Structure formats: structure tokens, C-alpha cells
Amino acid sequence: MNKALIFNIQRYSLNDGSGIRTMVFFKGCRLRCPWCSNPESQSGKIEVMINKEKQKKYEKYIENIDEDPTGTYEKTGKWYNLGELLKEVLKDEIFFNTSKGGVTLSGGEVLEQGDFAAEFLKELKEHGINTAVETCGYGDNKKFREILKYTDTVLFDLKIMDNEKSKKILKGGSDIITENFRAAAETGKVIVRFPYIPGYTDETENLEKISELMKECNVKNIDILPYHNYGSKKYEYLNRKYLLEDLEIPTEEDTGNIKKFFEKEGFCVNIGG
């Protein structure tokens, strides 16, 4: 693939890997997690998000959405070739060097544009830049193994481990995810990301299955990411329904209980990531 569709480049991130990082968000994901905070990342095509409040106020003044200074219309993606994207992230190279930071690829799902991602990561390594990948693991195993060759840290989501429940809720089976997790674990570079979504991912059976897989693969570190609804407004801007509008944010005590479970299982646990 000669070009990649990127929906955001976020600079000066202090999470998602070591040091100061530049996050590159790839568009496209085949899963449909009901709690997804970046719904604009799901489609592999450019969409337009419309701020309904601003539209009422400013629409009559906007002749071209590509030249909209009001923020009423926002295109969700831009195409980059390899050289263009490399040039963009190398603007931050001084921060990588001084903080032992680097570049993290996220999404969407990186595996949806896996060939480009592997080439991009290879270029970053040739420039001596630390690399990380955030992934849900739902994608082609061969492409994933190529990506792993040039990745220093893999931030791997484990959500719903039962294959049929995963298909029903996330619209994709966990068997593919488990296969790719085992491949990632072979590198010894994996940190598990666990989205704590009350009523969806916090069943005892699911927690136990995650624990079993981590132990089998000798993965020690897990980040708990408690549910939030920060992205709910984006669904309105995309003219979609947010399915979890009545779901309550977990309390610190609830999150602490999940933390205690994984600590009791012998893992190094962090809240957030």
C-alpha cells in the first residue's frame, strides 16, 4: 500500500509508550465496540462530522466545508504517502531524543492498513526511533508478524475472550485476537490493555480467561482503562446512535476491585495508560 488514511496526528503524548510520543491514528476497524470513543476511526473512508449546534449558527456563512473556519464540519481523515508521514513525525525528533520517546501507531486498527504500517515502522527504526503499536489484534496474522519485527512495545487490547460473545457484541471473534496475542507475546514486548466496561468486560469468567491467557503467554503487565463517555458526542456528529448513553462511569472503588483481582493473579497492574 503506497498511502495510508490517517485521521489524527497527536503530538506530545505522555502515555502509550515511553517518553514524549507522537501518536499516529490509522483509519479503519472491523470491530464495533459499543464503547468506542473514536467512532470516526471505524470506517475506512473519509467521513464528515457535523457539529449540529454550530451548523444552526454558521451554516449560511460556509460556502466550502474544506475552508470552514468555524469547526462546524470536520473531515475524518487525510491520505499520506510514506515520505509525507515520515516527514510529519520527524518534526518531533528532538523530543524523542531528549525524552527517550518515539512514535506510537494507533487507530482505528493498524492492521487494517498493515502493509503500510509495517513499512512506516521499518523507516522509523532506520531513523533510530522507538516504536509502539496499539492494537485490538483483529486482523491478518501474517501482516501482524511483519509489524512486530519493527515494534518495540505492543499495547494489546483484551476485551471479551469468549468467541461467541465477542462476535455478538464486538462483531468479530476473539479467536483471531488470541492467535495474534500469542504472536505478540513471543516478542516479550506486550503490555495488555483491558477496557473496563461495566456489564460487558467485567464478568468474572472473562477476567479469569484474560488472566489464563496472560499466564500462558508469560505476559506480566496490564493497564486497566476504565469506561468513559468522552467520545459520545461524536456519534451525534456522525448521525449515529451512542448505545451506552445510560451506562454509568465506574467508581474508583469498582476499578480498584478489578485492579485487586489482577494483582492477586500476580500481574503488575496500572490504572490508565
Secondary structure as the mmCIF struct_conf table of DSSP 4:
data_model
#
loop_
_struct_conf.conf_type_id
_struct_conf.id
_struct_conf.beg_label_comp_id
_struct_conf.beg_label_asym_id
_struct_conf.beg_label_seq_id
_struct_conf.end_label_comp_id
_struct_conf.end_label_asym_id
_struct_conf.end_label_seq_id
STRN STRN1 LYS A 3 SER A 13
BEND BEND1 ASN A 15 ILE A 20
STRN STRN2 ARG A 21 PHE A 26
BEND BEND2 ARG A 30 ARG A 30
TURN_TY1_P TURN_TY1_P1 PRO A 34 TRP A 35
BEND BEND3 SER A 37 SER A 37
HELX_RH_3T_P HELX_RH_3T_P1 PRO A 39 SER A 41
TURN_TY1_P TURN_TY1_P2 GLN A 42 GLN A 42
BEND BEND4 SER A 43 LYS A 45
STRN STRN3 VAL A 48 ILE A 50
HELX_RH_AL_P HELX_RH_AL_P1 LYS A 52 TYR A 58
HELX_RH_3T_P HELX_RH_3T_P2 GLU A 59 TYR A 61
BEND BEND5 GLU A 63 GLU A 63
HELX_RH_3T_P HELX_RH_3T_P3 ILE A 65 GLU A 67
TURN_TY1_P TURN_TY1_P3 PRO A 69 THR A 70
BEND BEND6 GLY A 71 THR A 72
STRN STRN4 TYR A 73 LYS A 75
STRN STRN5 LYS A 78 ASN A 81
HELX_RH_AL_P HELX_RH_AL_P2 LEU A 82 LEU A 90
TURN_TY1_P TURN_TY1_P4 LYS A 91 ASP A 92
HELX_RH_AL_P HELX_RH_AL_P3 GLU A 93 SER A 99
TURN_TY1_P TURN_TY1_P5 LYS A 100 LYS A 100
STRN STRN6 GLY A 102 GLY A 107
BEND BEND7 GLY A 108 GLY A 108
HELX_RH_3T_P HELX_RH_3T_P4 VAL A 110 GLN A 113
HELX_RH_AL_P HELX_RH_AL_P4 GLY A 114 GLU A 126
TURN_TY1_P TURN_TY1_P6 HIS A 127 GLY A 128
STRN STRN7 ASN A 130 THR A 135
BEND BEND8 GLY A 139 GLY A 139
HELX_RH_AL_P HELX_RH_AL_P5 ASN A 141 LEU A 148
TURN_TY1_P TURN_TY1_P7 LYS A 149 TYR A 150
BEND BEND9 ASP A 152 ASP A 152
STRN STRN8 THR A 153 ASP A 157
BEND BEND10 ASP A 162 ASP A 162
HELX_RH_AL_P HELX_RH_AL_P6 ASN A 163 LEU A 170
BEND BEND11 LYS A 171 GLY A 172
HELX_RH_AL_P HELX_RH_AL_P7 SER A 174 ALA A 185
TURN_TY1_P TURN_TY1_P8 GLU A 186 GLY A 188
STRN STRN9 VAL A 190 TYR A 196
TURN_TY1_P TURN_TY1_P9 PRO A 198 THR A 201
HELX_RH_AL_P HELX_RH_AL_P8 THR A 204 GLU A 216
TURN_TY1_P TURN_TY1_P10 CYS A 217 ASN A 218
STRN STRN10 ASN A 221 PRO A 226
TURN_TY1_P TURN_TY1_P11 TYR A 230 GLY A 231
HELX_RH_AL_P HELX_RH_AL_P9 SER A 232 TYR A 237
TURN_TY1_P TURN_TY1_P12 LEU A 238 ASN A 239
TURN_TY1_P TURN_TY1_P13 LEU A 243 ASP A 246
HELX_LH_PP_P HELX_LH_PP_P1 LEU A 247 THR A 251
HELX_RH_AL_P HELX_RH_AL_P10 GLU A 252 LYS A 264
TURN_TY1_P TURN_TY1_P14 GLU A 265 GLY A 266
STRN STRN11 CYS A 268 ILE A 271
#
